[in-house]
Amino acid sequence: MTWLNADEGSPPFDAALALRPELRELYAAFYGKLWDDELLPASLLELCRLRVAQLHDCASELAVRHAEAGVSDAQVAALPDWQSSELFDAQERAALQLAEKMPWQHHDLTDGEYAELQEHFGEAGVVALTIGVALFDANCRLRLVFGTEEAAVEAPAPASSQGPIY
């Protein structure tokens, strides 16, 4: 149960953000741009988002699944052991390394790890991925502080600047 008196007709996180509509609009534009630009595969962003949510034990973020992102249930189940799972390719492993360290060990990210990310995604992609993972971390922290209730959502497509923030 949340301590916020938000609109019950909207997804819980979006409703909490909507209590400050001017900030919600800017946040949605910024967050949605990651998905709208298609600079990075939606599946990669979704894997990172879910791994960060697992690290935070954020049930309300884990309850959201982007059906068209192309992430299998087997991959989601394997995320806690992504380093040893054969379900993830080299690009996904590099991105998941960033997602693994961002919430609690961001000072441990090395130049070598960023060089590997740059090989896979280029400079613009690495900037987008770093911002994306930081936003996934922020989303979890906000959900936990707001007390956002867990609401299972299977969104038809990844987040967009034009739609709600599930």
N, C-alpha and C positions, 0 to 999 in steps of 0.2 A: 504494500500500500504506500502510495506517495503522500507526502505532506503538502503537495501542491493542489490547488483547486483548478485543474485544467479541464478543458472541454472533453467530455467523455465520448464524443462521436469520432474523434481522431485517434490515430495511432498514439499510444501513450507518450513516447519521446517527442513526437512532433507537437503534441498538445502542450507538453511542458515548455518547449521552446516558443510556442505561439503566445505564451503569456507576455513575451516581449516581441511583438510582430516585426519590428524593424530589425532586430538582431536575428530573428529566425530567418527572415528573407535573405540576409547577407550570409548567414551560416549555410543555408540550403544552396545558395548560389556557389559558394566556395566548395562545399562538400560534393555537391552534384557535378561540378565541373570535372572532378577526377574521373567520374564514370562517363560523362557525356563526351569527353574528348576522345576516348578510345586510344589514348596514347599507350596505355597499358591494358593487357587483356583483363576483362571483367573477372575471369576465373582467378587470376593472380591476386587482384584486389580482394576478392571474396575470401580466398584462402588466408590472406594476411589479416583481414578483418576478423575472421572467426578465430584465428590463433591468438590474436590480441585479446579477444573476448574470453577465450579459455584461460589465458594467463591472469586475467582480472576476476575470473569466476563470475562473470557478468551474465546472468541467466537471461535478462531482457534483451541483450545484444545477441546472444546465442540463439534466441527464439526466432530471430529474423533470418530467413534464408532467401536468397535471390535465385529463383528457380532457373532463370535463363543464363546464369553466369557460367554454367557448365562444370560445376564442382559436384562430384559424386558423393553419395553418403559414405562410401568406403574411404574417400579422401578425408572427409570430415572426421570420421572415426579414427583415422591414422594421424591426425594432426599432432596429438601429444607426443608421438614418436616419429615425427617427420624426418629427423636426421637418419633414421635407419630404414624407413619405409621406401619401397620401390615404386610407390604410387606418385612420387614427385620427381620432376625432371630438374636439371641443373639450374634453370632460371627460377623455378619455384623454390628450390632449396636456398638460393642466394637471397631471394626476397623474404623467405621465412626466417632466415638468419637475422635480418633486419627487424622483422616483426617480433622475433623472440627477445631481442635485446632492448627494443625501444622503451617498453614500459618501466623496466627496473634496472637495466644495465646499459643505458644509452652511452655512458662514458666509456664503455668497453668496445664500442664499434671501432674497428681498425681501418686504417687507410687501405689495407689489402682487401678487406670486405667491400669497401666502397669501390675499389678498382674492379673487383669482380662484378659488382652490380653495374658499373659503367660499361663493361664488356657486353653484358646482356641487354642493357636497356638504353645506353647512351646517356649523355648528361641530362637532357630534358626528362627522360624517363626516370632517372635516379632522383631528380628533384621531385617529380610527381609522386614517386613511390614513398620517398621520405616524408613528404607532406601528408600523403594518404595514411601511412602507418601512424603518424603523429595524431591525425584526426581520429583514427579508429581508437587510439589510446584515450584521446579526449572524450570521445563519445561514451566509452565505457565509464570513465571517471564521472562524467556528468550524469549518466544513467544511475550510477550507484549513489551519488550525492542526492539526486532528485528523488531517489526511491522509486524509479520508474518500474511499474509492474511488468512482469513477464507476460507477453501476449504473442502467441505463436502467429507468425506472419510468413506466408510464402508469397513474396512480392513477385510479380510477373517478370520484372526486369531489374537490374541493379538500380541503385539510387539515381535520381536525376534532379537537376536544379529546378525542374518543372513540377515535381511531385512532392508527396509527403516524405518526411524523414522517418522511416519506420523505426 
